[in-house]
Amino acid sequence: MPRDGARMLQQTLQQWRAQGPKPDLWLFAYASLVWRPEFEVAESRPARVHGQHRALQMWSRINRGTEDCPGLVFALLPGGCCDGLVLRLPHDEVEARMPALWAREMPRPTYDPKWLLCHTPQGPVRALAFTLSRRSPSYTGVLPPERYRQIFAQSCGRYGTTLDYARQTLRGLAEHGIHDRALERLLRLAPDPTAPS
């Protein structure tokens, strides 16, 4: 049965409203939301989530690739832990801003939106995060090095290349003191533009 993105948005907003009178909304940012949130953030905090980890293991056929040449985007997958940021949206801006955020993160309703407990220096918050099931057809698993090289060399979608996205994420995380060693290793597979052809 096809997933209904609009219905998923409404369910997520209902869950947010049920959190209490006039709640602000927290988002867990672990990839492009770290360096390109596209909305004014009322507050940002470093945060850690347990039980999920960041991985470049989700096919992208719109944002960072095409149907003919799919790219990759990050997802939160079960297991381990993940360092990122939590971003606060004031309650009176949530209804207006969520449709644009949804269109960006869910051009196809692939992610599973979940409310995760995020640990911050100021205490825990429950934040909305875009996670992925390993049962999803968009889950790639670990690809062979040659496939990563080919994707880094060729895949490009409406927001640019997979390679730029991965590099910008690494840079954006580092600016907040977050060092993703797995991503660093993966990016060593990218073609060297200075190498002789």
Backbone as ProteinMPNN parsed JSONL, in Angstrom:
{"seq_chain_A": "MPRDGARMLQQTLQQWRAQGPKPDLWLFAYASLVWRPEFEVAESRPARVHGQHRALQMWSRINRGTEDCPGLVFALLPGGCCDGLVLRLPHDEVEARMPALWAREMPRPTYDPKWLLCHTPQGPVRALAFTLSRRSPSYTGVLPPERYRQIFAQSCGRYGTTLDYARQTLRGLAEHGIHDRALERLLRLAPDPTAPS", "coords_chain_A": {"N_chain_A": [[0.855, -1.197, 0.0], [0.658, 2.178, -0.947], [2.467, 4.866, 0.624], [1.178, 7.731, 2.26], [2.177, 10.873, 2.077], [1.101, 13.391, 2.816], [-0.792, 12.676, 4.68], [0.862, 11.559, 6.615], [2.214, 13.832, 7.447], [0.105, 15.265, 8.672], [-0.501, 13.489, 10.758], [1.87, 13.658, 12.217], [1.824, 16.338, 12.993], [-0.439, 16.254, 14.623], [0.505, 14.629, 16.681], [2.442, 16.334, 17.696], [0.828, 18.485, 18.618], [-0.428, 17.204, 20.68], [1.369, 17.199, 22.711], [1.075, 19.098, 24.632], [-0.116, 22.312, 25.932], [0.418, 24.831, 23.604], [3.052, 23.896, 22.563], [6.539, 24.188, 21.758], [8.355, 23.079, 18.844], [10.817, 20.676, 18.491], [13.491, 19.756, 16.359], [15.516, 17.061, 15.318], [18.604, 17.426, 13.999], [20.788, 15.961, 11.761], [22.148, 15.831, 9.409], [21.849, 17.518, 6.449], [20.18, 19.423, 7.626], [21.735, 20.437, 9.619], [23.555, 22.206, 8.415], [22.051, 23.62, 6.571], [19.333, 24.715, 7.352], [17.175, 26.243, 6.374], [15.222, 27.759, 7.62], [14.512, 30.183, 10.142], [16.105, 29.567, 13.097], [15.05, 29.303, 16.386], [16.453, 28.413, 18.569], [19.388, 26.509, 19.096], [20.931, 23.476, 19.976], [23.647, 21.32, 20.899], [23.265, 17.786, 20.56], [22.642, 14.396, 21.513], [21.567, 11.262, 20.361], [20.539, 8.116, 21.431], [20.559, 4.733, 20.273], [20.194, 5.075, 17.586], [21.876, 5.695, 14.474], [23.804, 7.767, 12.206], [23.864, 7.326, 8.719], [25.023, 7.016, 5.383], [23.059, 5.725, 3.601], [20.719, 5.625, 2.065], [18.724, 5.588, -0.755], [18.499, 8.223, -3.148], [16.455, 9.706, -5.392], [15.594, 12.096, -6.232], [16.417, 14.49, -4.7], [19.291, 14.236, -4.539], [20.001, 12.711, -6.668], [18.853, 10.85, -9.573], [16.212, 8.994, -11.234], [17.488, 7.457, -13.166], [20.127, 7.608, -12.387], [20.666, 7.079, -9.431], [21.301, 8.771, -6.339], [22.7, 9.206, -3.036], [21.477, 9.765, 0.284], [21.62, 10.823, 3.729], [20.428, 8.883, 6.484], [18.756, 8.127, 9.57], [19.502, 5.232, 11.196], [18.645, 2.151, 12.904], [20.428, 1.381, 15.924], [23.483, 1.907, 17.766], [24.716, 5.257, 18.317], [24.074, 8.784, 17.799], [25.437, 11.911, 17.125], [24.337, 15.219, 16.877], [22.373, 18.12, 16.217], [19.784, 19.783, 18.047], [17.048, 21.638, 16.935], [15.026, 24.404, 17.585], [11.719, 25.21, 16.915], [9.506, 27.851, 17.309], [6.244, 27.592, 18.801], [4.235, 29.081, 17.501], [5.051, 29.21, 14.889], [5.142, 26.742, 13.784], [2.985, 25.461, 12.332], [2.976, 26.926, 9.953], [5.531, 26.52, 8.904], [6.06, 23.78, 8.683], [4.962, 22.441, 6.291], [6.776, 23.186, 4.189], [9.186, 22.182, 5.186], [8.522, 19.488, 5.2], [8.159, 18.996, 2.474], [10.756, 19.253, 1.609], [12.223, 17.291, 3.107], [10.715, 15.028, 2.693], [10.184, 14.398, -0.161], [9.381, 12.156, -1.375], [7.425, 9.89, 0.486], [9.388, 8.493, 2.301], [11.054, 8.397, 4.609], [10.665, 7.473, 8.095], [9.014, 9.353, 10.256], [9.856, 10.105, 13.575], [9.535, 10.59, 17.121], [12.149, 11.302, 19.1], [14.151, 10.792, 22.014], [16.373, 13.212, 22.914], [19.528, 14.0, 24.111], [20.774, 16.812, 25.647], [23.045, 19.505, 26.633], [21.507, 21.138, 28.26], [19.577, 19.521, 29.229], [17.204, 16.779, 28.605], [15.305, 16.589, 25.527], [12.357, 15.982, 23.577], [12.421, 15.262, 20.243], [11.574, 15.701, 16.81], [12.526, 13.411, 14.357], [13.907, 12.215, 11.29], [13.819, 9.057, 10.344], [14.899, 5.777, 9.168], [13.739, 2.627, 8.124], [15.292, -0.571, 8.004], [13.908, -2.267, 6.45], [12.887, -0.801, 4.426], [12.502, -0.169, 0.921], [14.184, 1.799, 0.058], [16.447, 1.648, 1.532], [19.873, 1.095, 1.375], [21.772, -0.624, 2.414], [25.193, -1.61, 3.123], [27.234, -0.554, 0.604], [29.41, -1.741, -2.079], [32.836, -0.551, -2.412], [33.352, 0.325, -5.069], [30.856, 1.068, -5.987], [30.192, 3.251, -4.353], [32.189, 4.982, -5.264], [31.36, 5.401, -7.913], [28.846, 6.631, -7.504], [29.619, 8.964, -6.119], [31.016, 10.162, -8.173], [29.12, 10.615, -10.185], [26.343, 11.021, -9.458], [23.636, 13.271, -9.264], [21.151, 15.555, -8.226], [18.161, 17.563, -7.698], [19.063, 19.274, -5.724], [21.77, 19.228, -6.027], [24.958, 17.444, -6.069], [25.566, 14.126, -4.765], [28.107, 13.886, -3.682], [28.884, 16.55, -2.999], [26.944, 17.052, -1.072], [27.599, 15.126, 0.908], [30.169, 16.001, 1.599], [29.63, 18.623, 2.506], [28.061, 18.026, 4.696], [29.901, 16.702, 6.364], [31.632, 18.862, 6.833], [29.864, 20.724, 8.008], [29.105, 19.36, 10.354], [31.615, 19.207, 11.613], [32.057, 21.893, 12.178], [30.529, 22.199, 14.388], [31.866, 20.765, 16.217], [31.584, 18.037, 15.889], [32.708, 14.941, 14.91], [32.652, 12.767, 12.341], [33.813, 9.821, 11.839], [33.279, 7.58, 10.234], [32.087, 8.701, 7.97], [34.204, 10.271, 7.071], [35.993, 8.248, 6.266], [34.506, 7.1, 4.203], [34.391, 9.196, 2.347], [36.953, 9.19, 1.395], [36.876, 7.57, -0.756], [36.006, 9.086, -2.816], [36.41, 10.524, -6.107], [39.546, 11.947, -7.041], [39.948, 15.188, -7.979], [42.309, 16.294, -8.818], [43.855, 14.321, -9.811], [45.647, 12.812, -12.553], [44.012, 12.173, -15.671]], "CA_chain_A": [[0.0, 0.0, 0.0], [1.499, 3.383, -1.012], [2.448, 5.738, 1.792], [0.566, 9.033, 1.999], [3.008, 11.873, 2.74], [0.273, 14.436, 3.423], [-1.402, 12.101, 5.876], [1.937, 11.426, 7.601], [2.433, 15.174, 7.998], [-0.988, 15.585, 9.592], [-0.344, 12.657, 11.953], [2.987, 14.202, 12.977], [1.346, 17.572, 13.635], [-1.343, 15.876, 15.712], [1.358, 14.165, 17.786], [3.063, 17.53, 18.272], [-0.189, 19.228, 19.37], [-0.791, 16.427, 21.875], [2.438, 17.303, 23.711], [0.703, 20.048, 25.682], [-0.575, 23.614, 25.427], [1.393, 25.667, 22.906], [4.417, 23.375, 22.634], [7.482, 24.416, 20.669], [8.722, 21.833, 18.182], [12.248, 20.436, 18.322], [13.894, 18.869, 15.27], [16.867, 16.538, 15.443], [19.345, 17.646, 12.751], [21.966, 15.087, 11.74], [22.82, 15.934, 8.098], [21.757, 18.847, 5.837], [19.543, 20.395, 8.53], [22.789, 21.046, 10.431], [24.21, 23.312, 7.708], [21.114, 24.357, 5.702], [17.979, 24.464, 7.859], [16.193, 26.962, 5.538], [14.278, 28.535, 8.415], [15.191, 30.827, 11.257], [16.068, 28.686, 14.262], [14.941, 30.069, 17.626], [17.487, 27.928, 19.483], [20.099, 25.323, 18.634], [21.739, 22.85, 21.017], [24.221, 20.015, 20.575], [22.4, 16.725, 21.083], [22.988, 13.0, 21.2], [20.474, 10.288, 20.367], [20.981, 6.733, 21.596], [19.726, 3.754, 19.579], [20.147, 5.402, 16.161], [23.136, 6.236, 13.964], [23.771, 8.423, 10.898], [24.49, 6.505, 7.68], [24.745, 7.415, 3.99], [22.563, 4.443, 3.107], [19.345, 5.755, 1.573], [18.69, 6.023, -2.152], [17.866, 9.513, -3.442], [16.177, 9.803, -6.819], [15.114, 13.457, -6.487], [17.254, 15.545, -4.123], [20.725, 14.07, -4.807], [20.163, 11.764, -7.77], [17.7, 10.727, -10.47], [15.795, 7.605, -11.434], [18.504, 6.765, -13.969], [21.418, 7.624, -11.694], [20.319, 7.43, -8.054], [22.337, 9.18, -5.404], [22.521, 8.779, -1.653], [21.312, 10.749, 1.343], [21.746, 10.257, 5.061], [19.25, 8.489, 7.247], [19.011, 7.578, 10.905], [19.226, 3.798, 11.2], [18.701, 1.595, 14.261], [21.692, 0.928, 16.484], [24.538, 2.882, 18.035], [24.265, 6.581, 18.758], [24.285, 9.819, 16.789], [25.579, 13.288, 17.57], [23.832, 16.224, 15.94], [21.829, 19.308, 16.872], [18.33, 19.958, 18.082], [16.652, 22.976, 16.494], [13.708, 24.709, 18.144], [10.76, 26.038, 16.18], [8.47, 28.343, 18.22], [4.942, 26.969, 18.533], [3.386, 29.854, 16.586], [5.577, 29.114, 13.517], [5.198, 25.338, 13.362], [1.98, 25.139, 11.296], [3.343, 27.576, 8.688], [6.827, 26.069, 8.388], [6.16, 22.335, 8.49], [4.78, 21.951, 4.913], [8.009, 23.357, 3.41], [10.148, 21.205, 5.705], [8.071, 18.165, 4.754], [8.436, 18.887, 1.033], [12.201, 19.095, 1.467], [12.693, 16.024, 3.671], [9.884, 13.907, 2.263], [9.641, 14.54, -1.513], [8.639, 10.894, -1.375], [7.25, 9.569, 1.912], [10.297, 7.367, 2.547], [11.464, 8.376, 6.016], [9.699, 7.252, 9.171], [9.152, 10.408, 11.265], [9.728, 9.59, 14.944], [9.905, 11.482, 18.222], [13.259, 10.656, 19.788], [14.706, 11.474, 23.186], [17.675, 13.782, 22.578], [20.219, 14.47, 25.308], [21.463, 18.077, 25.404], [23.645, 20.026, 27.87], [20.476, 21.782, 29.091], [18.592, 18.516, 29.611], [16.626, 16.031, 27.487], [14.12, 17.077, 24.809], [11.816, 15.066, 22.57], [12.556, 15.962, 18.965], [11.169, 14.998, 15.592], [13.667, 12.975, 13.558], [13.56, 11.454, 10.09], [14.522, 7.787, 10.462], [14.664, 4.844, 8.064], [13.707, 1.204, 8.457], [16.085, -1.42, 7.111], [12.972, -2.957, 5.541], [12.497, 0.12, 3.357], [13.174, -0.387, -0.368], [15.173, 2.858, -0.15], [17.648, 1.335, 2.315], [20.861, 0.513, 0.458], [22.778, -1.464, 3.036], [26.557, -1.172, 2.833], [27.541, -0.771, -0.805], [30.835, -1.963, -2.335], [33.571, 0.695, -2.664], [33.22, 0.788, -6.465], [29.546, 1.718, -6.149], [30.316, 4.585, -3.756], [32.996, 5.806, -6.176], [30.524, 5.759, -9.068], [27.833, 7.593, -7.047], [30.305, 10.229, -5.848], [31.463, 10.741, -9.441], [28.081, 10.85, -11.19], [24.953, 11.255, -9.041], [23.271, 14.669, -9.05], [19.71, 15.769, -8.237], [17.686, 18.954, -7.726], [19.845, 20.072, -4.775], [23.198, 19.083, -6.291], [25.525, 16.101, -6.112], [25.738, 13.363, -3.526], [29.436, 14.176, -3.142], [28.833, 17.857, -2.322], [26.094, 16.873, 0.115], [28.366, 14.403, 1.922], [31.257, 16.87, 2.06], [29.064, 19.728, 3.276], [27.623, 17.474, 5.977], [31.108, 16.5, 7.166], [32.101, 20.193, 7.223], [28.891, 21.309, 8.925], [29.233, 18.68, 11.643], [32.892, 19.592, 12.222], [31.913, 23.254, 12.707], [29.881, 22.076, 15.702], [32.678, 19.884, 17.053], [31.17, 16.646, 15.703], [33.611, 14.304, 13.939], [32.076, 11.513, 11.86], [34.934, 9.067, 11.258], [32.784, 6.7, 9.169], [31.904, 9.53, 6.78], [35.545, 10.616, 6.591], [36.522, 7.081, 5.536], [33.726, 6.941, 2.974], [34.746, 10.251, 1.404], [38.239, 8.886, 0.781], [36.582, 6.861, -2.001], [35.599, 10.057, -3.847], [37.461, 10.758, -7.102], [40.438, 13.076, -6.801], [39.906, 16.032, -9.196], [43.66, 16.685, -9.24], [44.563, 13.161, -10.371], [45.665, 12.809, -14.021], [43.003, 11.265, -16.251]], "C_chain_A": [[0.894, 1.252, 0.0], [1.36, 4.224, 0.249], [1.942, 7.118, 1.387], [1.332, 10.098, 2.79], [2.201, 12.945, 3.441], [-0.37, 13.918, 4.713], [-0.355, 11.939, 6.988], [2.255, 12.77, 8.249], [1.351, 15.514, 9.021], [-0.894, 14.768, 10.878], [0.777, 13.2, 12.852], [2.577, 15.486, 13.689], [0.385, 17.273, 14.782], [-0.552, 15.403, 16.936], [2.026, 15.348, 18.484], [2.055, 18.291, 19.137], [-0.53, 18.529, 20.683], [0.252, 16.543, 22.985], [2.113, 18.3, 24.82], [0.242, 21.359, 25.089], [0.591, 24.408, 24.838], [2.832, 25.134, 22.993], [5.276, 23.909, 21.485], [7.798, 23.062, 20.039], [10.239, 21.778, 18.038], [12.466, 19.469, 17.166], [15.291, 18.355, 15.56], [17.542, 16.631, 14.076], [20.612, 16.802, 12.787], [22.703, 15.122, 10.403], [22.59, 17.353, 7.559], [21.04, 19.872, 6.711], [20.561, 21.054, 9.458], [23.329, 22.291, 9.744], [23.288, 24.089, 6.772], [19.694, 24.146, 6.196], [16.869, 25.147, 7.06], [15.061, 27.617, 6.335], [15.053, 29.13, 9.578], [14.994, 29.978, 12.51], [16.038, 29.532, 15.529], [16.023, 29.682, 18.625], [18.093, 26.668, 18.893], [20.952, 24.791, 19.783], [22.426, 21.61, 20.458], [23.393, 18.924, 21.238], [22.93, 15.36, 20.673], [21.744, 12.139, 21.339], [21.08, 8.899, 20.525], [20.013, 5.797, 20.866], [19.555, 4.019, 18.101], [21.538, 5.898, 15.748], [22.944, 6.802, 12.564], [24.483, 7.514, 9.887], [24.067, 7.005, 6.297], [24.263, 6.174, 3.247], [21.088, 4.515, 2.702], [19.391, 6.283, 0.149], [17.974, 7.361, -2.281], [17.696, 9.626, -4.953], [15.596, 11.168, -7.196], [16.15, 14.469, -6.0], [18.722, 15.446, -4.526], [21.01, 13.032, -5.884], [18.919, 11.763, -8.629], [17.298, 9.256, -10.538], [16.875, 6.817, -12.167], [19.843, 6.652, -13.261], [21.185, 8.023, -10.231], [21.54, 7.82, -7.234], [22.022, 8.647, -4.022], [22.261, 9.987, -0.767], [21.431, 10.035, 2.681], [20.39, 9.87, 5.613], [19.706, 8.123, 8.642], [18.56, 6.126, 10.88], [19.342, 3.257, 12.619], [20.104, 1.149, 14.652], [22.674, 2.052, 16.725], [24.009, 4.174, 18.622], [24.652, 7.607, 17.701], [24.384, 11.177, 17.461], [25.095, 14.235, 16.486], [23.41, 17.462, 16.715], [20.329, 19.133, 17.045], [18.03, 21.421, 17.79], [15.234, 23.245, 16.981], [12.936, 25.644, 17.229], [9.707, 26.535, 17.175], [7.094, 27.826, 17.814], [4.122, 27.738, 17.506], [3.904, 29.853, 15.144], [5.47, 27.702, 12.946], [4.248, 25.058, 12.204], [2.371, 25.728, 9.942], [4.598, 26.967, 8.075], [6.892, 24.583, 8.054], [5.917, 21.864, 7.052], [6.045, 22.081, 4.057], [9.083, 22.373, 3.876], [9.802, 19.806, 5.204], [8.386, 17.961, 3.267], [9.92, 18.657, 0.783], [12.665, 17.712, 1.92], [11.945, 14.813, 3.123], [9.314, 14.136, 0.861], [8.919, 13.257, -1.938], [8.539, 10.476, 0.087], [8.066, 8.343, 2.321], [10.697, 7.261, 4.008], [10.301, 7.983, 6.924], [9.898, 8.363, 10.202], [8.927, 9.817, 12.662], [10.117, 10.679, 15.937], [10.939, 10.759, 19.062], [13.688, 11.489, 20.991], [16.131, 11.909, 22.855], [18.29, 14.371, 23.841], [21.036, 15.709, 24.956], [22.094, 18.56, 26.713], [22.635, 20.654, 28.815], [19.409, 20.789, 29.555], [17.975, 17.844, 28.391], [15.445, 16.757, 26.843], [13.643, 15.976, 23.872], [11.786, 15.83, 21.248], [12.095, 15.068, 17.827], [12.412, 14.66, 14.778], [13.167, 12.149, 12.383], [14.432, 10.207, 10.052], [14.172, 6.884, 9.284], [14.688, 3.421, 8.592], [14.606, 0.437, 7.489], [15.197, -2.248, 6.185], [12.552, -2.075, 4.371], [13.207, -0.235, 2.053], [14.211, 0.691, -0.676], [16.447, 2.646, 0.66], [18.64, 0.604, 1.426], [21.68, -0.595, 1.095], [24.156, -0.886, 2.735], [26.885, -1.549, 1.389], [29.037, -1.065, -0.978], [31.544, -0.641, -2.671], [33.401, 1.228, -4.082], [31.904, 1.533, -6.682], [29.566, 3.113, -5.531], [31.111, 5.509, -4.675], [32.154, 6.296, -7.356], [29.473, 6.803, -8.685], [28.473, 8.952, -6.794], [30.712, 10.925, -7.147], [30.309, 11.232, -10.309], [26.742, 11.358, -10.675], [24.701, 12.713, -8.669], [21.758, 14.813, -9.155], [19.377, 17.246, -8.138], [18.467, 19.851, -6.761], [21.346, 19.948, -4.993], [23.645, 17.641, -6.178], [25.535, 15.438, -4.739], [27.066, 13.721, -2.874], [29.45, 15.513, -2.4], [28.048, 17.762, -1.013], [26.874, 16.191, 1.244], [29.482, 15.282, 2.482], [30.743, 18.024, 2.91], [28.584, 19.248, 4.651], [28.82, 17.263, 6.902], [31.616, 17.834, 7.712], [31.169, 20.816, 8.271], [28.949, 20.674, 10.304], [30.5, 19.133, 12.366], [32.822, 20.994, 12.817], [31.24, 23.271, 14.076], [30.631, 21.102, 16.604], [32.317, 18.418, 16.954], [32.029, 16.035, 14.603], [33.072, 12.919, 13.589], [33.165, 10.734, 11.127], [34.479, 8.167, 10.115], [32.6, 7.483, 7.872], [33.262, 9.954, 6.206], [36.132, 9.475, 5.766], [35.821, 6.913, 4.203], [34.151, 7.961, 1.915], [36.138, 10.059, 0.797], [38.072, 8.114, -0.531], [36.219, 7.82, -3.135], [36.746, 10.278, -4.838], [38.263, 12.006, -6.767], [40.482, 13.946, -8.053], [41.303, 16.427, -9.685], [44.444, 15.522, -9.878], [44.556, 13.222, -11.895], [44.672, 11.809, -14.57], [43.666, 10.262, -17.163]], "O_chain_A": [[1.783, 1.377, 0.843], [0.294, 4.291, 0.86], [2.245, 7.606, 0.299], [1.17, 10.22, 4.005], [2.56, 13.373, 4.538], [-0.474, 14.64, 5.704], [-0.655, 12.158, 8.162], [2.53, 12.843, 9.446], [1.654, 15.996, 10.112], [-1.172, 15.28, 11.963], [0.658, 13.206, 14.077], [2.935, 15.701, 14.847], [0.397, 17.966, 15.8], [-0.891, 15.729, 18.073], [2.159, 15.364, 19.708], [2.376, 18.697, 20.254], [-0.875, 19.176, 21.672], [0.038, 16.036, 24.086], [2.803, 18.339, 25.839], [0.212, 21.509, 23.867], [1.611, 24.623, 25.494], [3.728, 25.846, 23.447], [4.789, 24.062, 20.364], [7.536, 22.019, 20.638], [10.863, 22.71, 17.53], [11.733, 18.493, 17.008], [16.156, 19.112, 15.998], [17.109, 15.994, 13.116], [21.412, 16.905, 13.717], [23.764, 14.514, 10.267], [23.088, 18.309, 8.153], [21.266, 21.072, 6.557], [20.286, 22.112, 10.025], [23.541, 23.316, 10.392], [23.695, 25.116, 6.228], [18.914, 23.465, 5.531], [15.733, 24.675, 7.067], [14.04, 27.99, 5.756], [16.118, 28.637, 9.948], [13.867, 29.709, 12.926], [16.904, 30.384, 15.727], [16.462, 30.506, 19.427], [17.401, 25.862, 18.27], [21.616, 25.559, 20.479], [21.847, 20.915, 19.623], [22.88, 19.108, 22.342], [23.572, 15.2, 19.636], [20.978, 12.265, 22.294], [22.032, 8.551, 19.826], [18.805, 6.033, 20.843], [18.848, 3.278, 17.418], [22.28, 6.448, 16.562], [22.05, 6.384, 11.828], [25.567, 6.999, 10.162], [22.911, 7.366, 6.076], [24.958, 5.641, 2.382], [20.314, 3.593, 2.958], [20.023, 7.305, -0.122], [16.971, 7.606, -1.612], [18.675, 9.638, -5.699], [15.162, 11.376, -8.329], [16.702, 15.224, -6.801], [19.344, 16.466, -4.826], [22.13, 12.535, -5.996], [18.025, 12.587, -8.435], [17.963, 8.39, -9.969], [17.146, 5.662, -11.839], [20.606, 5.717, -13.504], [21.466, 9.155, -9.837], [22.638, 7.288, -7.404], [21.189, 7.756, -3.855], [22.754, 11.085, -1.026], [21.355, 8.809, 2.758], [19.358, 10.442, 5.262], [20.882, 7.845, 8.875], [17.405, 5.821, 10.586], [20.051, 3.829, 13.447], [20.861, 0.619, 13.838], [22.701, 3.034, 15.984], [22.999, 4.193, 19.326], [25.462, 7.327, 16.817], [23.528, 11.551, 18.263], [25.416, 14.061, 15.31], [24.007, 17.81, 17.733], [19.685, 18.417, 16.277], [18.673, 22.323, 18.328], [14.345, 22.412, 16.808], [13.416, 26.704, 16.828], [9.067, 25.714, 17.831], [6.813, 27.646, 16.629], [3.392, 27.134, 16.721], [3.268, 30.433, 14.264], [5.686, 27.497, 11.752], [4.657, 24.479, 11.197], [2.131, 25.112, 8.903], [4.717, 26.904, 6.852], [7.703, 24.173, 7.223], [6.613, 20.951, 6.609], [6.353, 21.179, 3.278], [9.802, 21.8, 3.058], [10.687, 19.036, 4.831], [8.824, 16.885, 2.859], [10.294, 17.946, -0.15], [13.409, 17.039, 1.208], [12.482, 13.705, 3.094], [8.097, 14.08, 0.683], [7.986, 13.278, -2.741], [9.48, 10.69, 0.852], [7.51, 7.293, 2.646], [10.684, 6.174, 4.585], [9.13, 8.137, 6.576], [10.869, 8.319, 10.958], [7.94, 9.123, 12.902], [10.916, 11.566, 15.635], [10.647, 9.727, 19.666], [13.599, 12.717, 20.986], [16.989, 11.079, 22.555], [17.649, 15.145, 24.551], [21.891, 15.663, 24.072], [21.727, 18.083, 27.786], [22.859, 20.706, 30.024], [18.442, 21.182, 30.207], [18.196, 18.285, 27.263], [14.683, 17.449, 27.519], [14.431, 15.14, 23.429], [11.199, 16.908, 21.152], [12.213, 13.843, 17.883], [13.255, 15.525, 14.538], [12.142, 11.473, 12.469], [15.627, 10.28, 9.766], [13.268, 7.183, 8.504], [15.542, 3.055, 9.4], [14.673, 0.759, 6.302], [15.689, -2.863, 5.239], [11.926, -2.556, 3.426], [14.392, -0.568, 2.071], [15.032, 0.516, -1.576], [17.419, 3.383, 0.493], [18.293, -0.394, 0.794], [22.234, -1.432, 0.382], [24.272, 0.197, 2.162], [26.819, -2.719, 1.01], [29.844, -0.686, -0.129], [30.906, 0.289, -3.164], [33.315, 2.439, -4.284], [31.836, 2.493, -7.449], [29.024, 4.055, -6.109], [30.758, 6.676, -4.847], [32.23, 7.462, -7.745], [29.229, 7.746, -9.437], [27.935, 9.979, -7.208], [30.747, 12.154, -7.204], [30.485, 12.166, -11.091], [26.054, 12.075, -11.402], [25.433, 13.309, -7.879], [21.145, 14.26, -10.068], [20.211, 18.093, -8.456], [18.525, 21.064, -6.962], [22.124, 20.507, -4.22], [22.826, 16.722, -6.188], [25.516, 16.103, -3.703], [27.146, 13.845, -1.652], [29.974, 15.596, -1.289], [28.443, 18.321, 0.01], [26.816, 16.624, 2.394], [29.714, 15.307, 3.691], [31.351, 18.367, 3.924], [28.688, 19.972, 5.642], [28.763, 17.604, 8.084], [31.982, 17.941, 8.882], [31.62, 21.36, 9.28], [28.854, 21.371, 11.315], [30.477, 19.408, 13.565], [33.45, 21.266, 13.84], [31.366, 24.237, 14.828], [30.106, 20.663, 17.627], [32.688, 17.627, 17.822], [32.073, 16.554, 13.488], [33.04, 12.018, 14.427], [33.41, 10.959, 9.942], [35.203, 8.0, 9.133], [32.922, 6.982, 6.794], [33.439, 9.989, 4.989], [36.7, 9.702, 4.698], [36.456, 6.619, 3.191], [34.257, 7.632, 0.734], [36.467, 10.693, -0.205], [39.01, 8.015, -1.321], [36.134, 7.406, -4.291], [37.916, 10.225, -4.457], [37.722, 12.994, -6.271], [40.991, 13.51, -9.085], [41.464, 16.845, -10.832], [45.538, 15.71, -10.409], [43.559, 13.642, -12.482], [44.501, 10.725, -14.013], [42.989, 9.415, -17.745]]}, "name": "protein", "num_of_chains": 1, "seq": "MPRDGARMLQQTLQQWRAQGPKPDLWLFAYASLVWRPEFEVAESRPARVHGQHRALQMWSRINRGTEDCPGLVFALLPGGCCDGLVLRLPHDEVEARMPALWAREMPRPTYDPKWLLCHTPQGPVRALAFTLSRRSPSYTGVLPPERYRQIFAQSCGRYGTTLDYARQTLRGLAEHGIHDRALERLLRLAPDPTAPS"}
